[in-house]
Amino acid sequence: MKDNREFDVIVYGASGFTGQLIAEYLAERYGVGEGLRWALAGRSEAKIREAACESGLSGEIPVITADSADPAALKEMVERTRVVLTAVGPYQLYGSGLLAACAAAGTDYVDLCGEPNWMWQMIEQHNDAARESGARIVFSCGFDSIPFDLGVYYLQQVAREKTGAALTHVKGRVRAMQGHASGGTVASLKATMTAAAGDPSILTRLKDPYCLVPGAEGVPQPPSHKPAYDEDIGSWAAPFIMAQINIPNVHRSNALQGHAYGADFTYTEMVLTGPGEKGEAMARAMAEPNLVAGDKEPQPGEGPSREEQEAGFYDLLFQGQSNSGDTISISVTGDRDPGYGSTSKMIAESAVALALDDIATAGGIWTPAAAMGEELLQRLQANAGLAFKTE
């Protein structure tokens, strides 16, 4: 049924800062009206065309108007495409109707969501409908959580090739990173905290590493929320703000793959700050982040300059140990700032993978690793500036 649809990918939220970057990437990588049939969408045709003009994009790219509060318009839009890529957040404020429309229409869906409370609700409400319709709904296809989710996935691949067994205990560590949180990420954090203020159960859910695996309890997880000295690496480590979404996504990937990492799998995620007193002081200072304070916090629709995007990067370490004592390490690196330059390429390749690659994944609500695994790994390394390497 999806083979007969007008478009392969529709970029929803194309007039926003990240939406513009995604459109620019698709135009540069895949052209217009060539191998990939894609369109721009949002609530204002004038704003979309203005943004496309600013980006130097062809006027031949189709533009579709659909307001996130208009169910009929969303239904009409999603029925025209194989995949919807949405950069319109916070998703708990603007995303529920679009996801529901995709789940009902059998339309594949990718987003940049880092809001586990909303994701949990969507899994509860729409997973069955997506399974029935064949829609592959894939959350968190940006910096949260692709490099971490696929980092663990790749590490486990290497482990099975080398030892024949999965690594039971894995830790993800940010070794270096240049770039800032996006305005959308800040807005999502604020929306989540506002929701939690009105519903204390949300805070309880946010603290649960298995919150995206309904009905699961799992084994107790090592802490990632306080400074600690990592003996294996020889460095102090601080809490990482994205761990709140990355850790639940990694555990969901394990569950969706039939606990391929083990029923007793543990995962921690932190930022390395260096050895000695200086490293300890930095780790303790980072344990009390103040991401959303001050007059200079990023706003939705704002972002870094081209030069800042190109100067950005990240370097992640994943180290795992099996029950028999085997230890393996891999790295994941990206060649742009994580929140914008790299994220726009990652979500674009995720959408293209679902649209064009022969991926056998059935309908349902998925993580990037469980839904696209090897196909996405190959695309990210060939096209999006990521590298996955054994150390």
Secondary structure, 3 states (H helix, E strand, C coil): CHHHCCEEEEEECCCCHHHHHHHHHHHHHHCCCCCCCEEEEECCHHHHHHHHHHCCCCCCCCEEECCCCCHHHHHHHHCCEEEEEECCCCHHHHCHHHHHHHHHHCCEEECCCCCHHHHHHHHHHHHHHHHHHCCEEECCCECCEHHHHHHHHHHHHHHHHHHCCCCCEEEEEEEEEECCCCHHHHHHHHHHHHHHHHCHHHHHHHCCCCCCCCCCCCCCCCCCCCCEEECCCCEEEEECCCHHHHHHHHHHHHHHCCCCCCCCCEEEEEEEEECHHHHHHHHHHHCCCCCCCCCCCCCCCCCCCHHHHHHCEEEEEEEEECCCCCEEEEEEEECCCHHHHHHHHHHHHHHHHHHHCCCCCCCEEECHHHHHHHHHHHHHHHHCCEEEEEC
